[in-house]
Amino acid sequence: MINKLHYISQQTAQRSHLDNIQAACEAGCQLIQLRIKNEMHENILPVATAAKALCDRYNALLIINDYPHIAAAVDAAGVHVGLQDMTVAEARAIVGRQKIVGGTANTLADILTHVRNGASYVGLGPFRFTTTKQNLSPVLGLEGYRTIMTALREQQVHTPVVAIGGILETDIPAIIQTGIHGIAVSGLITQSAGQQPLVQHIYELLNKQ
């Protein structure tokens, strides 16, 4: 089962990706996605190696964004590929059949393509505008999620769909009511002054449905 809460790493002025990953793990996050953009492969590998060691220490799963060869090299739990990257099927050929492979989607068609290619889960967004991601796809909002999730149920598609993009704590109950499996967040946790109680409350909200 794909975890219902995905923490996507980010680097801030005060803290590195690894600092924020450790804090998220300490707060109780059980699935971490290492997301480093616009960086050379050789610079990401040592960070991924250290992130894997951190996640192992806290019994959390590590997903590598965009770099299946790095995911395979550090024996991460899996990889996540974007809309402009290689296909889920191509990524799985690199990381192996037993690994988690997720894909980014903005439309029903995107989801169905990932499902045909054997995705373990699909990250659907953005929910609202976010500065975390460049080249943002059209914002979906609650209505977009309702429409897409209804269509997936009608087509009997059961691949877990994870909402992403500017999600706030107060958004979670309404998002889950659309049939979404879980959420992926970054700033919500990174910028929180009370990460452990926040993560605990997020899990409570996600598991109510």
N, C-alpha and C positions, 0 to 999 in steps of 0.2 A: 504494500500500500504506500502510495506517495504521501509524504508528510504534508499536513495542511498549512504549515507556515514555512515559507522560504525566506531566509535572510540573504539579501544580495549585498555583497561587500562594496564599500566605497572608501575612498581616501579623503580625509578632511585636512584642514590646515593644521590641526593639532594631532591627528592620529592617522597612522598608516592603515592599509588594508588589514594587515595582520593584527594590529591593535584592536580594530573594530570587530574583526572576526572573533578574537579571544573574548571580547566583552559580550558579544552576542551569544557565544557558547556558554559563558558563565551565567548569562541571564536565562538560559534554558532553551535556546534555539537548537533544533535537532537536524536541520538541513541548511547548509550554507552554500551559497553560490559565489565563487570567486569571479568577480567581473572586473577585469582590467582592460581598458580600451587604449588603442593607439600606442602600443608598446611592443618592442621586439620580443620574439619568442624566447630568446635566451635570457631576457630580463624577467619574464614571467615565470619561467621554470623554477627558479629558487624560491619565489614567493609561494608558488603552488605546492612545492615540497614542504615548506614550513606550515602552510595552511592545512595540509593533510595531517601533519603531525599534531597540530592543534586540535583538529576535529577528532582525530583518533583518541586524544586524551580525554575529550568530553563526550565520547560516543556519539558524535554527530556525523552526518553524511556530508561529503564534499562533492559539489558539482562544479565543473570548470566551464565558464562561459566561452564559447567560440573556438576553443583549442582542443580538439579531440586527441591529438598526439600528446599534448601535455597531460590530459586526463589519463591516458593510457600509461604514460611514463611514471606518474606518481601513484598509480592505482587508485584514482579517485572513484567515487561511487558512480560517476557518470559525467555527462556533458550536456550543455544547452546551446543550441544553435539559433541564430537570428534569421530573420526573413531574407536577408541578403547574403547569408553564408551558405555553406554546403547543406545538402538535404539531411534529414534525420537518418535516412537509410545509409548515406555515405558516412555520416558520423559513427553510426553503429558498426559499420564495417571496420572502423579503426579501433573503437573501444571494446568491442566484443558484444555478444548476444546477451550476456547476463547483466550488463550495465544499464543504468538509467540514461535515457536519451530524451531530452525535452526540446521543444521548438517554440519559437515566438509566433504568435498569430494576431491579426487585427480583424479578420473576417471569418465567416463560416467556411469559405472556400480554403482559407489558409489552414484551418483546423482539419478539415477533411483530407487535405494533402498530407499533413503530418501523420494523421491516423493511418492512411494508406501506406505510409513509409515506416510504420511501426513505432510511433512515438510512445514513450512511457507516460508522458503527460504533455499538456500544451499550456504555455503561458499566454493568456489573452489580455490585450490591453492596447492603449492605456485607458484606465478608468477615468482619469482626469489629467489635465496638463501637469507635467512634471519636468523639472530642470535636470533631472538625473540622466536623461537620455537625449542624445542628439538625434536629429532627423525623425522627430516624433510622428507616428502614424495618427490618423484621425481619432479623436477622443470618442470612446464608446459610451461611457456613463451607464447608469443602471438600466436604462431602456435598451441599450445595445446588448448588454449581457442577457437581459430577459429574452430578447428576440433570438439570439444565437443559441442560448441554452434550450429554449423551446424547440428550435429546429433540430438540435442534436438529439433530444429525447424522441422526437418524431422519427428520426432516422436510426434510432436505437444505437447511438454512439455512446459508449460508456468510458472512453478514455478520460482520466481526470483533467479538468480544466482549472487553471490557477489564475486568479485575477491579479493584475499588476498595473502600477502607474498612479502615483500620487494618493495612495489609499491612506485614510486616516482611521483612527481607532473607532470613531463613531460611524464610519461607513460599513463596518464589517457585518453587522446583523443583516442589513438590507442586501448586501452583496451575496451572502450565503443563501439567502432566501431565493435567489434566482436559480439555484441548483449548482452554482460554482463549488468546486471541491475545496478550494483553499485560496490563500493569498500569498503574494510575494511582495516584500517591502524592503526598503533600504533606509531612507531618512527617518521614517517613523521610529525605528529602533535606534539608529545611530545617534540621533539628536535628542533622545529621551534622557532626562535626568534620573529616572527610575526605571532602568531597563528590566530588571528582574520582575517586579510586579506588573509591568506592562506586558511582557512576554507571557506571563502566567494568565493575565486577563485575556489576551488575544487567543490563547489556546482554549480558554473557557468559552469564549464567544464562538470559536470555530467548531467546537465539539457539541454545542447546544443543539445544532440542527440534526 
